[in-house]
Amino acid sequence: MATEESAETASPLDDVMEDIRRELVRRVAEDDRDANRDIYDALEDE
């Protein structure tokens, strides 16, 4: 998703914030898979 802001050089803080966002998304997705394991397993068996 290119925006005018992303066309500029990212600062070190922007890089750190992007790493934090990526890690949070990864953790939420992992927790969702764990919490809904039975649903994911049923979908795999279809």
C-alpha positions as CSV (number, residue, x, y, z in Angstrom):
1,M,0.0,0.0,0.0
2,A,2.1,2.9,-1.3
3,T,1.3,6.3,0.1
4,E,3.1,9.6,-0.2
5,E,4.4,9.2,3.4
6,S,5.9,5.8,2.6
7,A,7.8,7.2,-0.4
8,E,10.0,9.1,2.0
9,T,12.9,7.5,3.8
10,A,11.8,5.6,6.9
11,S,13.3,6.8,10.1
12,P,14.8,4.3,12.6
13,L,11.6,4.8,14.7
14,D,9.4,3.9,11.8
15,D,11.4,0.7,11.3
16,V,11.0,-0.2,15.0
17,M,7.3,0.5,14.9
18,E,6.9,-1.6,11.8
19,D,8.7,-4.5,13.5
20,I,6.4,-4.1,16.6
21,R,3.3,-4.1,14.4
22,R,4.5,-7.2,12.5
23,E,5.2,-9.0,15.8
24,L,1.8,-8.1,17.3
25,V,0.0,-9.3,14.1
26,R,1.9,-12.6,14.3
27,R,1.1,-13.1,18.0
28,V,-2.6,-12.3,17.5
29,A,-2.8,-14.7,14.6
30,E,-1.1,-17.4,16.6
31,D,-3.4,-16.9,19.6
32,D,-6.4,-17.0,17.3
33,R,-5.3,-20.3,15.8
34,D,-4.7,-21.8,19.2
35,A,-8.1,-20.6,20.5
36,N,-9.9,-21.9,17.5
37,R,-7.8,-25.0,16.9
38,D,-10.9,-27.3,16.5
39,I,-12.3,-25.1,13.7
40,Y,-9.0,-25.0,11.8
41,D,-8.6,-28.8,12.2
42,A,-12.2,-29.3,10.9
43,L,-11.5,-27.1,7.8
44,E,-8.3,-29.1,7.1
45,D,-10.3,-32.3,7.1
46,E,-12.8,-31.1,4.5
